[in-house]
Each structure stands twice: as C-alpha cells, then as structure tokens.
C-alpha cells in the first residue's frame, strides 16, 4: 500500500519496534494453526503486544522524517495476512473464537495503519476505514468498549481525509457513502455501550445527515440495519428508564422517531414491515410513559390494522398493546371529567379562569385533552349570565396558542373554527382589541408556516381570520385574510382554489386584482391577466409598486402580450416632472415597450394591425418626450435613448416597406418620427455629427413624404415615383378619398422636405458624390410630387413656379421634366396658358440636354403648336412656325433607329399647308411663304413626297398669282 522513495536508514526506535513485531509474528503465526485451545490466551496476549508495538511504530513514524518505506510495506503485508486469518478462526464448544478474532482484527488494523503511505489515495482510505469499522464492531461485541473507542477514534482522521478527497467523476461515491455510514454507526453503538451518550447522539446526527442527503445511495439492507440500531438504542433507554421520571422516557422517543423516520420510507422493502411494527410498539410505550397520551393514541391507531390482521390473536405482545390503548383512553377520560367538574362548579372570575388555563399548560403534550377542556370552558363562559365576561377573550387567545402547537393540523383548525362559531352563535361580540389580538396570532402562525413553505397549512391559518366573528370590529380583515390564503394556494400551485378564494374579496381593492393577475398569469390566461391588471390600475388604492411586481412576473412567465400591457400601464401611470428624471424612466419604458412589440410582430399568430398602430403611437409618445426634453434642455440625459429610437423607427419603416402590406400611412409616420428624433439628436449633439446621419435624415424625410421607405429602392428611377403618384391618385379617386386639407398638408410637408434637403446640400453636410447625387434625385422627385398635388389643388401659379425651378435644375432633372409634362397633359382642368408654358419650358430643357425621345418630342410639339395656333395671332403663328421648322431640323438629323413618327410627319405637313393657305387668304404673304416652304420641305420625309411637293408648289403659285400682282 506504500510507494517507493529514496531510502534512508530508519531511526533506531522504529527499527527496534519493527524487529520486535517481526519476532512476535514469527512465533504467533506458528501457533495460529494449532487446534490446542489452551494456547489461545497466550496468542491473544501476543497479538495485543503486536497491536501496541504497531501503534507505537505509527506514532514514531509520524515524528520522524527518515524513510521507512520497506518497513511499512512489510507491516502492511503482515496486517493483510492477519486480517485474512481472522476470518478462518475455528470454533470449539469451549471457545467460540470471538476473542481470537477480535485480537487478530485489532492487530491486523494496527499493522495496516502502521504501513499506510504518507498521502493515501481514496481507495486506500475507504479500505482502511472499513477495517476500522469492522474491528470496532467486533471489539464492542466483546465488551472491550475502551479499545473499540480507541480504534474508531484513531480512524476519525481517515474519515475526514476521505470526505474531503476529490472524486470528480463520482466513481467512489457509493463506496464512500456506505463506509461512512458503517463507520458512524459503529462509533454510535460503541459510544453508547461505553456510556458516552453525547458522542453517541452526535454520531446519530451525522448518520441522519448522510441518510437525508444520500438515502438512495445506501443499499436498502443498510438502511434497515441502521433503523434497527437506532431502535435498539431507543428501546434500551426505555427499559433502563422504566419507572423513572417521565422526562427520561422522552430521550427514548428521540431515538425511536429517527428509527421510524427511516423505516417508514421502506414500504417496498419486505424486511422492513416487521421492524416498523416493532418500532411503533416501542414508540407507543414511550409516549405513554412520558404522558403524551395523544401521541400514544395516534401511534396505537397506526398499529391497529396490524393488530387486527394478526393471526396470533392471543399473542402476549399484541394483547399488551390493546391494554395500553385502553389505559391511554382511560387516562384522558379521567382527566377530562375532572376538569369538567371543576369548570361546571366554579365562578368565572379572572383568578379562576387563570388557574384553569395555567393548569392546562402542564398538559400541553396532550393536544386533544387540552382542546376538549378549553372548548368546554368556552361553552360555560358563553352562558347568558356570563356573556359579558372578559374571560371569553382570554379563552379564545389561549385556545389559538394551544392549537398552534398541535401536530395534527386538521384537528387544530377544527377546534379553532368550532370555538369561533360558538362565540357567534352565542350572540357575543368580541371587542376591538381582543379581536385584533386573535387576528394577530392567526397571522403570526400563518406566517410561520408560510416561511417554512408549508403553504396549505398557512392558508388554513389565514383563512381562519376571515371568520364572521371578526367582521364587526375589523371589516377589512376578511379580505386581507382571503388574500393571504390565496397567496398560499398560489405558492402551492393550486390556482383554482386561489381563484375561488379571491372571488370572496371586494372588487374595488388593488391587492385583490393583483392576486387575480398572479393566478391568471400562472395559469397562462393572458386575457384574464390583462383584465385583472387594468382592474388593479383603476382601483382607488392602487400603488404603482404593484405594476413593477407585475412587470417582473409577466417577464418571468414569458407572456409577451401581458408584459406589453403592463409596461404600457406603467408608462401611463408615470407622472412627468420638470426634473428630467421621469423623462429618463419614461424613455426606458418606451424602449422596452417598442422592443417587445417588435418581438411580437415577429410571431406568426399576432394581430399585426393592432401592434403596428401601438408601436407608432409609442414612437409618437417618445417624440413628444424628446421635444419636451429639448425645451427643458435636458436632452443629454436621454441622448442614448434618442439615438436608439431614431434608428429603430428607421429600420422598422424600411422593413415595413417589404413586409407590411396596407400600412403605408404607418410606414410614413415611422419615417417622419425617425427624421424628427434625428433632428433632435443633431441639435443636441455638442460635436459635429457623422455625415452619414445627414444621409439618414434625408432618406427619412424624403421617404416620409413619398410614402415609401427603402432608400436603396427609392433611387431606382424618378419615373417610378411618378407612376406611383398616378397610381395613388387613381386609388384615392376610386375610393372618394381626395381631401383638400390633407393634400395641402402634404404639399406643405413636401416644401419643408425640399428646404431641409436643400439646406443640407448648401451647408455641405454631405460631400460624397453619391450622396449629392441621391440628394438631387430626392429634390427632383419631390418636385414631381408637389406638381401632382398642386395640379390636384388647381394652384396653377405655384405649379408654374415649380416648372420654372425644375427646368433650371440641371441635367439630372430629365425624368422630372417628362413627369411634369405628363401631369399637365393628363390634367383636364389645367389652363391652356399653363399647359402650353409648361410644355414649352420642358421641351426647351430636354432639347438643351438632348435627353428626349423623338416620339415624345413629336407629341409635345404637336400639343404646343395646336395650342399656339388656336390663339390665331401673328406672334403665335410666328412662334408656331419656329417649332415646325425645329421639327423639320429634327427629322433631317434623325437616324434610322429612331425616326420621327410618321403620323406626326403627316400632321406637320397638313398643318403647315393649311396654315400657309389661311395666311395667304389673309394676305399675309410673308407668313404664308414660310408655311408653304416648311410644308414643301416636310414632303421629303413622307411617302409620295415629290408629287405632294409639286402639287403644293403649283397650288402656292396659283394662289399667289390670284392674291398678288404679277
């Protein structure tokens, strides 16, 4: 069992002890095989000397630092040999060999102990402790209690080492538990037999601790053996103390209860039933001798099925138990009759009642007797001639105190409620102070059970306080007691009983609704929980602290809808002050609420419309708070909240563009909120903000106005926005939803957005080419939106200004030109001068940037020429012929892939010829000449142009000769 190290010469004393042990072993071993029992006393004497020398060797080894590994190994091997021989000792009629076995085991243990290595391993410790336990048990059985105690005491250090030794994978857990149990069991028995009762009780406590912690690790047989040992000690105490003072028998009860506590859990073990009956028999006698007649009767009642089922009905033991039961009942009955006689013939003075109650305290262990006497005392005190006596108060208080000590809870509560009912039926009303004292006691004992986690027992004590006896003096006590009882049922998870008790409470108390909220939450009833929460908030005695508790509970229960409702109520009940602290709290709540709404939106079964509207409303509340903080100059307190809010609102709106169909208004609102919060942040920031923030500001501002969010998709094409404008207009018209005031508000928002973006560009907040390009596109698209709204509003003067701004805004506004032209063309109520002026301006701008298709150019030119010619003035005709000649130039310069539309060519030809003819008839020869020349040139670009040109020339010559001199 010991390792090898560098060897040094051992000390002389150790060497001498070793040699002496070897000499004794050599002579003893030769005699062990002898059948001559006369040699055994000398062998036992030699083994005793070996034990003493080995113990001396152990002490000497611990005091020296010299190496003695070889000696230890030899002693260890000799010890193992002797231990093996101890199991082979022969038995004879004149000598049963127990003394020899004990001496061999003692010598073997001491030799093994002497041979132990310096730091033994866990397996070695388990082995050594097992040897010590068996040796101690053997020596105790031989009556050598002092030697047994010495062995077991010296093994205590091995038990401590084994207990603290690390066993990470639990390999030795079972072995450690078993060997420790056996060790403490042996020490307990040895100490008891030696008369050292304090050590025995301490070891018993150690055993019960191991049993409670690792009961299932112990084998069933070991558990039963442990119970038998405890029973044996308890039975011995009872036999030794029979006939002495009753307090001595109570010592036996402690041991017997421990034994019964173990065997009572071994119902599946067949060998435990007989032991259980034996323990109950002994326990009943112990209770009787200690005058605990209630406990004795209860124990005998538990034994009754075994007595009745016994086949040996004449057994003296069972018959003795039947007589014991009779004696118990007689004792109780006689005492009760004596008390009744005294009560029936006494005057209910304070002194007499005090004397009875004081005497009952001496019978505190006889619960049934004391309860019966107290009930009789109360009945007599309630007689008509004594109804006004103060003795009723004292008797009730005494009864409550007594029942709190009753081990049978149901019996105690029955006694208390019976007493309360008796007082009520006697038409006796408790005064305020005694009633308060009774309630205080009931709550005190209820709290005691509550803190001990005996929930159902606590509920009964609290419920007793709701008795009608107390309602006259303490009208609110019943609801308090009901709530306390309900809370106990909640802790016990009996939610139906809790709900039934809560329904007995008034509905106008916040605490009642709070408990109903708890029950509904634990039952998973979200609607009921939310309803109870609102009832709590609307109660007159509402305390905001309840909402904080409700927040914690709903969060722990993971009921998101309930948590959302509670947080919203918490926000509504927050009183905003000028200090800025409440703004911080409100912002924190809003962030929690919005974050929770976003989680709910991610769930597939939620009502999206309600949640989205709720989220937008909370963002608006946050905006109001931010504006308030800005006015109070305390934005720095919530700057992180403002940052989180604008980013979250922006991201929600972006996500909504792809996921939230039918929520255009809410998406726009989120972009507007994001824009407003971002502006608050930029204004409050003590340093220059990042340029990216101004990009987000532009995106949010534009998207809020445009009614769509994703900035990346916004820039695809300005034409896309125009088409959406038309689509939106048609949808509004189809639903009859065109509202003049709304359109004016939108128009004002567009102007504000344009001004904001223009300011960002002009103040050089953004410098990147891509960012500037995006900002220009925003402005051009906003002009299209504004033009559409102004057209709807028939604000033509303002629309003309928009056209002027657009045509001077550079080459990026090409799509804007076309969009505005389309708007003017589609709007039937547009004045001719506005339409013409707009088309002319757009046409010139597109030509300047060479960005218009010939087809669209032809259509617009035709419209402009038609409008101008309709005015029929010389200036207009000159302007019209200029456009016609410009169109001729376009045809001359066009390529095959994009030619001037043929129908427009024919229209130009016809219009030029007809207008020239009209001018000739009006004797406007110069104008007529230009028109006919233009028509002649156009003939080159139409089928059959040569013939047509000849006819036009011929006709022109004829007309000219008619109207002009040769």
ABEGO torsion letter per residue (X at the ends): XBBBBBBBBBBAAAAAAAAAAAAAAAAAAAAAABABAAAAAAAAAAAAAAAAAAAAAAAAAAABABBAAAAAAAAAAAAAAAAAAAAABBBBAABAGAAAAAAAAAAAAAAAAAABBABBBAAAAAAAAAAAAAAAAAAAAAGBAAAAAAAAAAAAAAAAAAAABBBAAGAAAAAAAAAAAAAAAAAAAAAAAAGBAAAAAAAAAAAAAAAAAAAAABBAAAAAAAAAAAAAAAAAAAAAABGBBAAAAAAAAAAAAAAAAAAAAAAABAAAAAAAAAAAAAAAAAAAAAGBAAAAAAAAAAAAAAAAABABAABAAAAAAAAAAAAAAAAAAAAAAAAAAAAAABBBBAAAAAAAAAAAAAAAABAAAAAAAAAAAAAAAABAAAAABAAAAAAAAAAAAAAAABABAAAAAAAAAAAAAAAAAAGBBBBAAAAAAAAAAAAAAAAAAAAAGBAAAAAAAAAAAABAAAAAABAAAAAAAAAAAAAAAAAAGBAAAAAAAAAABBAABAAAAAAAAAAAAAAGBAAAAAAAAAAAAABAABBAAAAAAAAAAAAAAGBAAAAAAAAAAAAAABBBBAAGAAAAAAAAAAAAAAAAAAAAAABAABBAAAAAAAAAAAAAAAAAAAAAAAAAGAAAAAAAAAAAAAAAAAAAAAAAAAABBGAAAAAAAAAAAAAAAAAAAAAABABBBBAAAAAAAAAAAAAAAAGBABAAAAAABAAAAAAAAAAAAAAAAAAGABBAAAAAAAAAAAAAAAAAAAAAAAAGABABAAAAAAAAAAAAAAAAAAAAAAAAAGBAAAAAAAAAAAAAAEAAAAAAAAAAAAAAAABAABBAAAAAAAAAAAAAAAAAAGABBAAAAAAAAAAAAAAAAAAGBAAAAAAAAAAAAAAAAAAAABBAABBBBAAAAAAAAAAAAAAAAAAAAAGBAAAAAAAAAAAAAAAAABBGAAAAAAAAAAAAAAAAAAABBX
